[in-house]
Amino acid sequence: MPSLKDLRNRIAATKATQKITKAMQMVAASKLRRAQAAAEAARPYAQHMDKVLGNIARGVVGLEWAPKLLAGTGRQQVHLLVVCTAERGLCGPFNSAIVRLARERAGALIAEGKEVKFLCVGRKGFEQLRRQYGRQILETVDLRAVRVLKFEHAQSIGEKLTRLFAEGAFDVCTLFFSRFKSVIAQIPTAQQIIPPVFSAQEAGNAGGAVYEYEPDEEDILAELLPLNIAVQVFRALLENAASEQGARMSAMDNATRNAGDMIERQTMSYNRSRQAMITKELIEIISGAEAL
């Protein structure tokens, strides 16, 4: 049975942990407001970029000069999975949910006889994937030194993806991230960005309005397709940043509550042990007095 000193030390340690989790919850709440605003501001731009490319793609896909970034290589043998996770933990199931979705996709592709490669953006994704897919991880992008996400960070990743595609390293590229919905809801998402997949609304139909572009479609696509990859990566990073802070805020709130419950149980155990010790000492004193 632990001594009273041991119980006091446990209570003090739990209280110290509770202070840390409470502080982390408040910091996450402060960061969440900025991250959520940035993610929500990026959504309309990314969606409009997708819509413009969808309209152009409607009349271009199938033509001989259609860019490979839009039409694809004609094969779907090698898949690159870009897994975006956080650089730090203590954010509940945020990282594991994204990695789980990527693993499910990788398992399904391998079962179909496809070749799978990974590019990890964030240390936590790499740490979870290297155990099973260590040889298939091409590179890990470390953003631990980045305090504020900027477009140039996503642009460098986009340029890397464009270069790998031009070198023939993969045929299809899919982006994995967590879309922010609320503090308690983050949705793991898979988005194919090379070649891009447009929804029916963006792609339209053959009987829709016809647009004339100046300059022509080839010049526009040469400029917009690499930019769109960077834009979609940037949006994914911003969504991830908001989702991470929301998940951390929720996880630290739960940890603070659990620490409070543990302190109550430890205090009750301490009081019972102390009461038992006092009762034992009183019995010994009374027994000694009666013996005299």
TAJO-V818026 format. One record per pair of residues at least 4 apart in sequence whose C-alpha atoms are under 8 Angstrom apart, sorted by the first residue. I is the first residue (numbers start at 0). J is the second residue. Records with the same first field share a line. If there is no record, write none. Layout:
BEGIN
I=J, J
END
This chain:
BEGIN
1=5, 6
2=6
3=7, 269, 272, 273
4=8
5=9
6=10, 265, 268, 269
7=11, 269
8=12
9=13, 265
10=14, 262, 265, 266
11=15
12=16
13=17, 258, 261, 262
14=18, 258, 259, 262
15=19
16=20, 258
17=21, 254, 255, 258, 259
18=22, 255
19=23
20=24, 251, 252, 254, 255
21=25, 251, 252, 255
22=26
23=27, 248, 251
24=28, 247, 248, 249, 251, 252
25=29, 248
26=30
27=31, 244, 245, 247, 248
28=32, 244, 245, 248
29=33
30=34, 244
31=35, 241, 244, 245
32=36
33=37
34=38, 237, 238, 240, 241, 244
35=39, 179, 238, 241
36=40
37=41, 237
38=42, 234, 237, 238, 241
39=43
40=44
41=45, 234, 237
42=46, 234
43=47
44=48
45=49, 227, 230, 231, 234
46=50
47=51
48=52, 227
49=53, 197, 201, 227
50=54, 197, 201, 202
51=55, 201
52=56, 220, 223, 224
53=57, 197, 201, 202, 203
54=58, 201, 202, 203
55=59, 216
56=60, 69, 202
57=202, 203, 204, 205
59=65, 216
60=65, 69, 70
61=65, 70
64=217
65=69, 70, 217
66=70, 71, 217, 220, 221
67=71, 72, 194
68=193, 194, 195, 224, 225
69=193, 194, 195, 224
70=194
71=170, 171, 193, 194
72=170
74=170
75=113, 170, 171
76=113, 114, 169, 170
77=113, 114, 115, 116, 168, 169, 170, 171
78=113, 114, 115, 116, 169, 170, 171, 172, 173
79=115, 116, 117, 118, 169, 170, 171, 172, 173
80=101, 105, 115, 116, 117, 118, 172, 173, 174, 175
81=117, 118, 119, 120, 172, 173, 174, 175
82=97, 98, 101, 117, 118, 119, 120, 124, 174, 175, 176
83=97, 119, 120, 121, 124, 174, 175, 176, 235, 236, 239
84=94, 97, 98, 119, 120, 121, 122, 123, 124, 176, 239
85=94, 120, 121, 122, 123, 124, 239, 240, 243
86=121, 122, 123, 141, 142, 143
87=122, 123
88=94, 123
89=247, 250, 251
90=94, 243, 244, 246, 247, 248, 249, 250, 251
91=246, 247, 249, 250
92=96, 246
93=97, 177, 185, 242, 243, 246
94=98, 123, 124
95=99, 124, 127
96=100, 187
97=101, 175, 176, 177, 187, 188
98=102, 124, 127, 128
99=103
100=104, 175, 187, 188, 189
101=105, 175
102=106
103=107
104=108
105=109, 115
106=110
107=111
108=112, 113, 114, 115
109=113, 114, 115
115=135
116=135, 136, 137
117=135, 136, 137, 138
118=136, 137, 138, 139, 140
119=124, 125, 136, 138, 139, 140
120=124, 125, 139, 140, 141, 142
121=125, 139, 140, 141, 142, 143
122=126, 139, 140, 141
123=127
124=128
125=129, 139
126=130
128=132, 133
129=133, 134, 136
132=136
148=152, 236, 237
149=153, 233
150=154, 229, 230, 233
151=155
152=156, 233
153=157, 229, 230, 232, 233, 236
154=158, 226, 229, 230, 232, 233
155=159, 229
156=160, 229, 232
157=161, 225, 226, 228, 229, 232
158=162, 225, 229
159=163
160=164
161=165, 225
162=166
163=167, 168, 169
164=168, 169, 170
170=193
171=191, 192, 193, 194
172=191, 192, 193, 194
173=189, 190, 191, 192, 193
174=189, 190, 191, 192, 232, 235
175=187, 188, 189, 190, 235
176=187, 188, 189, 235, 236, 238, 239
177=185, 186, 187, 188, 235, 238, 239, 242
178=185, 186, 187, 188, 235, 238, 239, 242
179=184, 185, 186, 238, 239, 241, 242
180=184, 185, 186, 242
181=185, 242, 245
182=242, 245, 246, 248, 249
183=245, 246, 249
185=242, 246
191=195, 196
192=196, 228, 231
193=228
197=201, 202
198=202
199=203, 204
203=207
211=215
212=216
214=218, 219
215=219
216=220
217=221
218=222
219=223
220=224
221=225
222=226
223=227
224=228
225=229
226=230
227=231
228=232
229=233
230=234
231=235
232=236
233=237
234=238
235=239
236=240
237=241
238=242
239=243
240=244
241=245
242=246
243=247
244=248
245=249
246=250
247=251
248=252
249=253
250=254
251=255
252=256
253=257
254=258
255=259
256=260
257=261
258=262
259=263
260=264
261=265
262=266
263=267
264=268
265=269
266=270
267=271
268=272
269=273
270=274
271=275
272=276
273=277
274=278
275=279
276=280
277=281
278=282
279=283
280=284
281=285
282=286
283=287
284=288
285=289
286=290
287=291
END
